[in-house]
Amino acid sequence: MATPRTPAQGSDEPSGTGNGLPDGEPPLKEAPAQDPIQEDPAHPVVVEDGEPEMAPDERQPASDGGDPGLDGGDPGLDGGESVLAEPGQRLLARIVDTLIVGLPVIIVMKEFVSGHDLDVVAPPALAGCMLLYEAVQLALWGQTLGKRFAGIQVVPDLPGPEGAATDGEGAEGAEAFARTPQGGYGRPSVPRAVLRAAVYSVPIALRPVHILGLLASLFWVANAGFIYEGPQRRAVHDRLAGTLVVKRRTP
């Protein structure tokens, strides 16, 4: 029987078995090798600054935070309020404008015309004054006095950045980005303003003619009903002139 070799005096060789462990200590077992983590190409996991990156299908969609344009439905202000003028506001503006123009015209006409002639002459005179009154103010400011009172204004119905509605018809430069003094939207061009005013005012001149007067009355009823048809609340004169009526924006 062979005796275990003892290290010589002063030798650095440890005693025990030849595996370098002290006598009586069982040999250590090596930990099994672990397979590398397989990464799913569709769900990559990248650790950066202590936070794992979310998989594409787990990310939250970003919100654009914007409002629809004037041409895409019922746009909104902060809190979801619509920028389109309410029918009540439009009616109030029309009443105020009619009183501003109509009362002076009737008073002046009575001084020069009387009897049946007044019924014949007054409607065309009122129509002409109303057309001039509305077309000039819309082209300059996008508002009549009545619309200012009601807090609304007329803008061209064309897509563009909020607060900078543009006018088409080949307009360029300053005309394409004309602003109202109130600093809100753009204002209609002169042709648009004249057409819009004419569509509403010309039927007034037809009142003395029996059949045409009846048709004019039916037109006004239908015109008011169009405000409730569609998301943009456009009357006939808005549709033909390419305009919208919106709430006035403060600077």
Phi and psi in degrees as a GROMACS rama.xvg file:
@    title "Ramachandran Plot"
@    xaxis  label "Phi"
@    yaxis  label "Psi"
@TYPE xy
-84.4421  136.047  ALA-2
-88.6142  145.602  THR-3
-66.6817  143.604  PRO-4
-76.8643  131.421  ARG-5
-98.1605  145.139  THR-6
-68.9481  147.024  PRO-7
-69.1154  159.157  ALA-8
-59.6781  128.154  GLN-9
82.2706  1.60379  GLY-10
-80.2263  147.481  SER-11
-85.3981  -2.75091  ASP-12
-74.2211  124.851  GLU-13
-72.0732  153.722  PRO-14
-80.3621  161.994  SER-15
117.482  -161.336  GLY-16
-74.9741  173.64  THR-17
-76.9176  0.117172  GLY-18
-90.01  7.80835  ASN-19
81.8904  9.1723  GLY-20
-104.312  151.63  LEU-21
-61.8329  158.945  PRO-22
-60.4361  139.197  ASP-23
85.8794  -8.59638  GLY-24
-89.1625  126.895  GLU-25
-70.6598  147.864  PRO-26
-64.9981  142.296  PRO-27
-73.7857  141.585  LEU-28
-92.7968  135.121  LYS-29
-74.8898  139.94  GLU-30
-66.9518  138.521  ALA-31
-63.1233  142.917  PRO-32
-67.481  135.439  ALA-33
-95.0442  141.606  GLN-34
-70.5311  141.66  ASP-35
-63.3627  146.723  PRO-36
-65.8659  127.571  ILE-37
-85.1722  125.939  GLN-38
-96.1327  129.805  GLU-39
-79.0408  118.201  ASP-40
-57.1754  -31.3563  PRO-41
-77.2302  -19.1884  ALA-42
-132.389  69.682  HIS-43
-67.236  142.449  PRO-44
-122.069  110.968  VAL-45
-119.729  124.337  VAL-46
-94.5688  120.18  VAL-47
-140.602  125.801  GLU-48
56.292  33.7856  ASP-49
81.8014  1.34465  GLY-50
-122.335  126.77  GLU-51
-72.7966  146.174  PRO-52
-80.9853  134.525  GLU-53
-75.1464  148.373  MET-54
-67.2327  153.83  ALA-55
-56.1303  -38.2577  PRO-56
-78.7359  -5.68575  ASP-57
-101.475  -7.03083  GLU-58
-74.7948  147.399  ARG-59
-81.5837  135.188  GLN-60
-64.8151  138.902  PRO-61
-75.7796  142.873  ALA-62
-92.6539  134.236  SER-63
-75.6611  -18.6051  ASP-64
66.5256  11.1825  GLY-65
-104.458  169.768  GLY-66
-107.271  151.465  ASP-67
-63.2652  152.707  PRO-68
-73.6951  172.989  GLY-69
-64.6009  -22.7812  LEU-70
-94.6105  3.71977  ASP-71
-113.913  30.7361  GLY-72
119.836  -147.44  GLY-73
-97.4248  91.0465  ASP-74
-67.5214  162.5  PRO-75
-130.611  154.457  GLY-76
-91.9867  -173.809  LEU-77
-59.5695  134.349  ASP-78
86.2038  5.58558  GLY-79
86.0119  6.20814  GLY-80
-72.1987  136.913  GLU-81
-71.7026  143.428  SER-82
-87.2009  -12.5207  VAL-83
-72.3018  141.604  LEU-84
-65.0873  141.491  ALA-85
-75.8891  150.733  GLU-86
-55.8613  -37.2666  PRO-87
-63.0965  -37.5213  GLY-88
-65.5922  -40.7847  GLN-89
-67.2009  -39.8705  ARG-90
-64.2252  -42.9689  LEU-91
-60.9703  -44.0649  LEU-92
-62.25  -40.8166  ALA-93
-67.4611  -38.3329  ARG-94
-63.9969  -45.2799  ILE-95
-62.4215  -45.1906  VAL-96
-63.1074  -40.1802  ASP-97
-64.5661  -39.587  THR-98
-67.5392  -41.1642  LEU-99
-62.5777  -40.6449  ILE-100
-88.3921  -43.1085  VAL-101
-68.9231  -43.4747  GLY-102
-60.8816  -49.4891  LEU-103
-61.4665  -38.4114  PRO-104
-63.4764  -45.4964  VAL-105
-64.822  -41.5379  ILE-106
-62.3346  -45.134  ILE-107
-67.6819  -42.0373  VAL-108
-63.9547  -34.7832  MET-109
-67.063  -22.8169  LYS-110
-74.5905  -22.9855  GLU-111
-115.464  -24.3932  PHE-112
-129.952  146.276  VAL-113
-143.22  167.982  SER-114
67.8422  -143.637  GLY-115
-65.8956  -28.9212  HIS-116
-62.8874  -30.3229  ASP-117
-63.5287  -39.3149  LEU-118
-67.6334  -24.0684  ASP-119
-87.5682  -38.5891  VAL-120
-88.7378  -34.7635  VAL-121
-62.1294  -45.7045  ALA-122
-59.2537  -47.2687  PRO-123
-62.6288  -37.0418  PRO-124
-64.7535  -42.5937  ALA-125
-64.1109  -40.1862  LEU-126
-63.37  -43.5355  ALA-127
-64.5966  -43.0825  GLY-128
-66.3596  -38.8571  CYS-129
-65.7848  -40.6845  MET-130
-62.4932  -47.1653  LEU-131
-64.9243  -44.3056  LEU-132
-57.8638  -46.3659  TYR-133
-79.1709  -42.8585  GLU-134
-62.8007  -43.6895  ALA-135
-64.1634  -45.6399  VAL-136
-69.5234  -37.6339  GLN-137
-66.7227  -39.2092  LEU-138
-68.6692  -32.8175  ALA-139
-84.8504  -44.1576  LEU-140
-127.663  -9.86108  TRP-141
75.7339  10.8117  GLY-142
-146.881  143.692  GLN-143
-95.0356  174.955  THR-144
-61.7215  -39.1646  LEU-145
-64.7511  -39.1587  GLY-146
-69.5246  -34.4873  LYS-147
-61.9036  -43.7462  ARG-148
-62.5203  -38.2783  PHE-149
-83.7291  -8.87274  ALA-150
77.5329  35.0281  GLY-151
-131.977  168.97  ILE-152
-154.178  161.435  GLN-153
-101.126  133.102  VAL-154
-131.537  154.688  VAL-155
-68.2908  138.18  PRO-156
-88.2273  76.7689  ASP-157
-138.396  145.363  LEU-158
-66.9315  147.187  PRO-159
176.152  173.624  GLY-160
-60.0976  145.672  PRO-161
-59.037  131.318  GLU-162
86.823  1.36088  GLY-163
-144.216  50.5968  ALA-164
-61.6545  138.337  ALA-165
-108.422  158.434  THR-166
-105.034  132.026  ASP-167
-81.8903  -132.293  GLY-168
59.1185  30.3248  GLU-169
76.8498  6.8657  GLY-170
-69.5002  145.299  ALA-171
-134.099  165.127  GLU-172
63.1654  -131.191  GLY-173
-63.9419  -36.8916  ALA-174
-66.3995  -33.4661  GLU-175
-71.0505  -24.3802  ALA-176
-124.95  39.6549  PHE-177
-64.5354  142.277  ALA-178
-117.257  153.039  ARG-179
-82.5506  156.947  THR-180
-60.0705  -24.0898  PRO-181
-76.1742  -5.72418  GLN-182
73.155  33.8092  GLY-183
-104.876  -102.545  GLY-184
-101.116  -176.506  TYR-185
-77.0235  171.374  GLY-186
-114.559  156.948  ARG-187
-67.0013  152.168  PRO-188
-72.5415  169.731  SER-189
-59.8169  -47.2105  VAL-190
-59.3259  -40.0514  PRO-191
-65.3131  -43.1442  ARG-192
-63.9157  -42.5875  ALA-193
-66.3243  -44.2294  VAL-194
-63.4763  -43.1534  LEU-195
-62.5772  -44.6154  ARG-196
-66.8629  -36.9679  ALA-197
-68.4316  -40.0613  ALA-198
-60.8271  -34.6968  VAL-199
-84.0795  -36.4127  TYR-200
-85.1372  -36.7017  SER-201
-57.8412  -40.8054  VAL-202
-58.2422  -23.8463  PRO-203
-63.4451  -38.3403  ILE-204
-67.3645  -18.3364  ALA-205
-88.7607  -1.53009  LEU-206
-59.5886  -37.2697  ARG-207
-64.9851  -24.441  PRO-208
-84.3118  125.343  VAL-209
-58.6865  -57.1353  HIS-210
-66.2685  -45.9243  ILE-211
-66.2469  -33.6214  LEU-212
-64.4001  -39.1323  GLY-213
-65.5044  -43.1691  LEU-214
-63.4235  -36.6282  LEU-215
-63.6375  -40.7965  ALA-216
-64.331  -42.3548  SER-217
-64.0228  -36.7027  LEU-218
-61.7033  -43.9188  PHE-219
-64.328  -37.3964  TRP-220
-65.1516  -46.7656  VAL-221
-64.8694  -37.174  ALA-222
-61.6133  -42.4487  ASN-223
-66.0247  -35.5483  ALA-224
-67.2131  -28.8221  GLY-225
-65.0312  -21.1594  PHE-226
-61.708  -30.1018  ILE-227
-92.7057  0.916871  TYR-228
-103.385  120.352  GLU-229
91.2534  160.553  GLY-230
-76.2226  -13.848  PRO-231
-99.7123  0.032665  GLN-232
53.4428  49.2376  ARG-233
-101.95  128.26  ARG-234
-78.7089  179.048  ALA-235
-61.8917  -43.7877  VAL-236
-66.8981  -26.899  HIS-237
-70.0466  -42.313  ASP-238
-66.9693  -41.8011  ARG-239
-72.0388  -36.4731  LEU-240
-89.0873  -10.7345  ALA-241
70.6125  51.6535  GLY-242
-130.699  164.864  THR-243
-129.086  155.307  LEU-244
-113.4  121.04  VAL-245
-126.005  165.992  VAL-246
-72.3786  139.833  LYS-247
-68.583  137.06  ARG-248
-98.3948  135.399  ARG-249
-85.1918  151.47  THR-250
